[in-house]
Amino acid sequence: METLLNIVIHSLVLVLMPPLLLGIINKTKAWFAGRVGPPITQTYFDLFKLIRKEMVLSRTTTWVFLAGPAVSLATAVLAGLLIPFGSHAAPLSFAGDMILAAYLLALGRFFTASAALDTGSAFEGMGAAREVTFSSLAEPALFLGFAVLARLTGSLSLTHMLASPMSMESAASVGIVILIAAAWFAVLLSENSRIPVDDPNTHLELTMIHEVMVLDHSGPAFGMIVYGGAVKLFIMSATVIDLLTPVSVFGAAFDWLVFLAGVLVIGVAVGVVESSIARLRLVTVPKMLVSACLLAAFAAALLLR
């Protein structure tokens, strides 16, 4: 019964919380700028508005253009079922599930980039090329972290790999977890098109990456893109929260509260980063991602010393 309840709570959190995380980020950025800003529930209203709007399709597009938003949303939700929230087991868990989770997100990115190319626009093709290039640089940091955690915990399942490794008594283990969390936070910023890698609010042609790929989407299709991006940001934030949250001794209910508090902290952290750091030049972004790979490599070296 408890397992079924955790699955239900996990599913509800996965479906309902991602837009709230975007609201927390936007509210933090507004506070730093001295503005009131939109309410933290603004993304929900935006999604409902997009669902009711009419969708405009170009005559040059094919089924790929509509498959992009649908596949990106479906893969993000499915990946969310593989990632544990806090110390609770994920609804879907098996040995090697971290590879499936990572490449589900990659599949969503592939279809998003393909939908951008399907428009026949050189502008959107430029954004797709930049997106996949930066993703290829972020992937080693993600998988190096997985490899280190697999060796540290002796498990190939995300549920056990991310089950509060911060609770380990070894000081070296704590240092390893912190290095991986820092590397994955950089990957989170890159993969979700956040500053300093990308600006979700920019409309400058020479600097746009993710937003340029979805310029031709409208109505419900664009709503799926916004919601799918929020889900992806949420589940990648969950991996960082899982790493840094120790096991609670106060029961399952308190564990869920700790996880939701972690979501709030991650949202504020992303907002602070976006408010205090300027967007990097495109030629500088690879240096940041290589630095994330080095942090994960240092964690591996510390593990094998």
N, C-alpha and C positions, 0 to 999 in steps of 0.2 A: 504493500500500500504506500509506503514511504517513497519507494522508487517511482511509482506511478505519479505521485504528487510532485516529485522533483522534475519529472519529464514535462508535466503540465506547466509548472512554473517556468521551466527553461524555455518552453515554446512561447509562452506569453511574454516573457522578458525579451526574447529574440524578435518577436513581432512588434511589440509596443514601444520598446525603449529606444531604438536607434534614432528616430526623429528628435527625441528629447535630447540626445547627446549633441546633435547639431545645434539645438537651441541653446544649450549650455555654452557651447563654444562661441556662438554669436553674441550671447549676453555678456560673456567675459570680454570679448573684443570691444563691445560698446562701452562697457564700464571703463576700460583702459583709455578709450578715446574721450571720456567725459560725457558720453551720451546715455540716454535711457535705453535706447535700443528696442528691438522687437521683443515680445514675450517669448519665454523659452518654448512655448507650444506653437510658435509661428509655423514651423515646418509641417505640423499636422494640417493646419489651415491651407498651406500652400499645396499639399498633396491632394486634399479634397477639391481644391479649386481646379487643379490640373486634370483630375479625373472627370470633371464635368465639362471640360473644354473640348472643342472639336479638334480633331487631328488632321493636319495638312500634310499630304505626301507629295513628294516630287515625282514627276513622270519618269525620271531616269532611274529611280530606285527599284530594287527587287525585294523578294521576301527576306533577304539578309538584313535589310534596313530595319524591319520590324522584329526580326529575331534577336538583334543585338540587345535591346532593352529587356526583352523577356528572358533571354538566357542569362544575362548578367544578374538579374534579380533572382532567378531560380538557383543559380550556382551559389550565390552569396547566402541564401537561406539554407541550402543543403549543407554548405560548409559550416554554418552556424550550429547545425545539429551534431557536428563532429567535435566541436570545441567545448570543453567544460566551462561552466560559469562558476567561479569560486572553487570551492572544494567538492562540488557536486559532480558526479559522473555525467558525461555527455550522453544524450539519448542514443546516439550511434557510436559505438566504440569497438575497435578491433586493432590488432597489431598492424602497424603501417598506415594507420588512418591519417597521420600527419601529411603523407604524400598526397593522398586523395584530397584533403582539405586545401593544400597549397595549389594543386593543379585544377581544382574546381574554380578557385578565384582566377587562375590563369586562363581558364576556358572562358570565363565571363569577360575578361579583358580582351581576349582574342576576338570574340563576337562583337564587342563594342568597337574595336579598331576596324573590324571588317565592315560593320555598318557605316563607319565614317568613310571608308574607301568606296563603299557602294554608291555614295552620292556623286562620285566623279569629280569632287572638288579637290583641287590641289591644296587648298588651305586646310581642309580637314585631313587630308593625307599627311600633311606636315605634322599635325598634332598626333596622329596615330603613330608615326615613325618615332616621335619623341617619347611617347608613352611606352612603347615596347622596348625602346633602348634603355630607359631608366629602370624599367621593371627587370630587365636582364641583369642589371648591376645590383639590384636589391635582392635578387633571388639567392645568391651565395650566402649573404648574411642570415637570411631566414633558415636555410638548410644547415648551415654551420651550427646555428643555435639548436636546431632539432637534434643534430648529431651529438652535441655536447650533453644535452639533457637526456638523450637516450642512454649515453654512457654513465651519466651521473645517477640516474634513477633505475637503470637496468630494465627499462620498458620501451617498447616501440609504439605505445598507444598514447595519444594526447591526454586522455583522462588521467593516466598515471604520470606522464612526463610533466604535466602542468599542475599536478596535485600538491601545491604549496611546497616547492623545493626550498623556499626561504626558511622553512621550519627545520632544515637540517642543522645539526649542531656544529659542524665543521666551519671554521671561519673562511677557509678556502672555498667551500661550497657557496657561501653567501656572496663572496666576491665574484664567483663565476656567474651566479644568477643575476647580479647587478650589471655585469658586463653585457650579458645577453639581453637583459631588459633595455639597456641603453641602445644596443644595436637594433633591437626590434622597434623601439620608439622612432628611430630614424627611418626604418622601413615603413612604419605606419604613416609618417608624414609624406613619404614619397609615394606610396601606393594609393593614398587617398587624396592626392593632389592638394596638399596643404602647404602653406608657407613653412620653410624657405624654398621648397622645391617648386611649388606651383601655387598660384593664387586663384581660389575658386570664384573670386569676384572680378577678375581681370577681363578686359575686353581689348587689350592691346595685341595686335596681330602677331608681332614678333616674339611675344612672350607666352602666348597661350599654349597649353598642353592638353589637359583633359577637356576643358570646356569647349575647345574648338571642335572636338570630335562629336559633340552632341548639339551643335548649333541648329541643325535641320530637324531635330526632333521636337515634337510639340504635343500638347494634350496628354492623354494617358501614357503614351510612350515615354515622354519626358518625365512624367511622374514616376514611372518604373525605374528610370535612370536615377532620379533623385533618391528614391527609397532604397534601391539596390546599393547606391553609394553609401547611404547611411548605415545599412546593415553591414556592409564590408568594414566600415570604420569601427562599428561597434564590436564586431567579433575580433578584429585585430587589436582593439583596445583590451578586450577580454583576455587575450593571451598575455599581455603585459601585466594586467591586474593579477592574473593567476600566479605569475612568477613572483610578484612582490607581496602577496598576501599570505601570511602564515596561517596554519590550520587553527581554527577557533575551537575552544573547549566549551562553548556556550550553546551548542546545538545548531540544527540546520537552519532555523529561522534567523538566528543571528548571523550565520554565514551568508545568507542572502542579503541581509542588510549591509554587511561589510562589502560584498561585491558591488552593490548599488552605490555605496559611498565611493568605492574605487572608480566607478564610471564617472561620478561627479568630479573626482580629482583629475582623471584623465582629460575630461572635457575642459576643465579650467587650465590644465597644463598646456593643452594644444592652443587654447585661446591666448594664454600668456606668451607662448612662443610666437604666435602670429602677430601679436601686438608689440613685441620687443625686438624682433629680428626682421631685417629687410629680406625681400626675395632675392635669392642668389641668381647670378648670371647663369645661363644655361651651360656654359662651359665649366662652371664651378660645381654644378650639381653632382657630376660623377665623383668628385673628390669627397663629397659628403657620404655618398653611398659606399665608396671604397673604405672610408673611415669606419663605417658600420661593419663592413666585412672584417676589418682589422680587429675591432672590439670583440667580435665573435671568435676570431682566430686566437686572440689573447686568452679568451675563456677556455678554448681548447688546449692551449699551451699550459695554462694553470692547472687544468684537469689532469694532464699527462705528465706533469713535472715529477 
